[in-house]
Amino acid sequence: MKTSSNGIALIKQLEGFSSTAYWDVDGYSIGYGHHGARAGQTVTRDQAEQLLAADLAVFEQAVNQANPSLSQNQFDAAVSLCYNIGTTRFRKSTVAALIAADPSPRPELEQQWKQWRLAGGQVSQSLVSRRNKEWELYKKINAAPLLLGVAAVATLAATSLMLIN
């Protein structure tokens, strides 16, 4: 699965844009949270979009490995989490294990999801807000499968009526 345009928009909103490299927890970042920048480096928005697209492939792979049958919203939210905490932490997390076992949004998954709120050993209000936004997306039922289900029921009902008549 790939991150949807809604998922990309969420990540861009949560990461924010910086045309100039800035110091992050693990080193310099740039654009929409791309790691591996160097001090003084600059990018345009177009370059930042290209970096984000390339970066997403790595995080998408990690989420797909955890559970390849997530809904689009679940996938997008998990990619956002993975993008923020990194693939190694994500793969070793209880969140990934819970998603692998059963991706349904449930209290123990929510609790583990929202544990990822520390920066420098302190609770970060921006991470609390980010986790809440990700979780809201994760538990949101995708409209497309629901509509498909309604369409399938309508088709089945119409077919049944034709067979009865």
C-alpha positions in Angstrom: 0.0 0.0 0.0 1.1 3.6 -0.6 0.4 6.7 1.5 -2.7 8.6 0.1 -2.8 12.2 -0.7 -4.6 12.8 2.6 -1.9 10.9 4.5 0.8 13.0 2.8 -1.1 16.2 3.6 -1.3 15.1 7.3 2.5 14.4 7.4 3.3 17.7 5.8 1.0 19.5 8.2 2.4 17.8 11.3 6.1 18.1 10.2 5.8 21.6 8.9 8.1 23.0 6.2 11.5 24.4 6.6 13.6 25.5 3.6 16.7 25.7 5.8 18.2 22.8 7.7 17.5 22.7 11.4 18.8 20.6 14.3 16.4 17.8 15.2 16.8 15.1 17.9 19.1 12.9 15.8 20.8 15.5 13.5 19.9 18.0 10.9 16.5 17.8 9.1 15.1 19.9 6.2 11.9 20.3 4.2 9.2 18.1 5.7 11.3 16.4 8.3 13.8 14.8 5.9 16.8 13.6 8.0 20.4 13.7 6.8 20.6 17.4 6.0 23.7 19.4 6.7 24.0 22.8 8.5 23.2 25.7 6.2 21.6 23.5 3.5 18.5 24.9 1.8 15.7 23.4 -0.3 12.7 24.6 -2.3 9.3 23.3 -1.7 9.6 21.2 -4.9 12.8 19.6 -3.6 11.2 19.0 -0.2 8.3 17.2 -1.9 10.8 15.0 -3.8 12.6 14.2 -0.5 9.4 13.4 1.2 8.2 11.1 -1.6 11.6 9.2 -1.5 11.5 9.0 2.3 7.9 7.7 2.4 8.8 4.5 0.5 11.0 3.4 3.5 8.3 4.1 6.1 5.6 2.5 3.9 7.6 -0.7 3.7 7.9 -0.9 7.5 4.1 -0.4 7.9 3.3 -2.9 5.2 5.6 -5.4 6.9 3.7 -4.9 10.2 0.3 -5.6 8.5 -0.3 -5.5 4.8 -4.1 -5.4 5.2 -4.7 -2.1 6.9 -7.4 0.3 5.7 -6.1 3.4 4.0 -6.6 5.6 7.0 -4.9 3.1 9.3 -2.0 2.9 6.9 -1.7 6.6 6.6 -1.7 7.2 10.3 0.8 4.4 10.9 3.1 5.8 8.3 2.9 9.2 10.0 3.9 7.6 13.3 6.7 5.6 11.7 7.9 8.7 9.8 8.1 10.5 13.2 9.7 7.8 15.3 11.8 6.0 12.7 11.6 2.5 11.2 13.7 0.8 13.9 11.7 2.2 16.8 8.4 1.4 14.9 9.4 -2.2 14.1 10.4 -2.8 17.7 7.3 -1.1 19.1 4.3 -2.6 20.8 2.2 -0.6 18.4 3.7 -2.6 15.4 3.1 -5.9 17.3 -0.5 -5.0 18.1 -1.2 -3.9 14.5 0.3 -7.1 13.3 -1.9 -9.2 15.6 -5.1 -7.2 15.1 -5.2 -3.8 13.4 -8.6 -2.9 14.8 -8.6 0.3 16.8 -8.9 -0.7 20.4 -8.0 0.8 23.8 -4.6 -1.1 24.2 -3.5 0.0 20.8 -4.5 3.6 21.4 -2.7 3.6 24.7 0.5 2.3 23.2 0.2 4.7 20.2 -0.1 7.7 22.5 2.9 6.6 24.6 5.1 8.0 21.8 4.9 11.6 23.2 8.3 12.1 24.7 11.1 14.4 23.3 14.3 14.6 25.2 12.7 12.6 28.1 9.9 15.1 28.5 6.3 15.0 27.4 6.0 17.2 24.3 2.6 18.9 23.8 3.3 18.9 20.0 3.8 15.2 20.1 0.7 14.7 22.2 -1.3 16.7 19.6 0.3 14.7 16.7 -0.5 11.4 18.3 -4.1 12.5 18.8 -4.4 13.5 15.2 -2.9 10.3 14.0 -5.1 8.2 16.2 -8.2 10.1 15.1 -7.3 9.2 11.5 -6.4 5.6 12.4 -9.8 4.9 14.0 -11.7 6.7 11.2 -13.6 4.2 9.0 -12.7 4.7 5.4 -15.7 5.8 3.3 -14.7 3.9 0.1 -15.0 0.4 1.7 -18.2 1.3 3.4 -19.7 2.6 0.2 -18.5 -0.5 -1.6 -20.2 -2.6 1.0 -23.5 -0.7 0.5 -23.2 -1.1 -3.2 -22.5 -4.8 -2.8 -25.6 -5.2 -0.6 -27.7 -3.3 -3.1 -26.5 -5.5 -5.9 -27.1 -8.6 -3.9 -30.6 -7.5 -3.0 -31.4 -6.6 -6.7 -30.1 -10.0 -7.8 -32.1 -11.8 -5.2 -35.3 -10.0 -6.3 -34.6 -10.9 -9.9 -34.2 -14.6 -8.9 -37.4 -14.5 -6.9 -39.5 -13.0 -9.7 
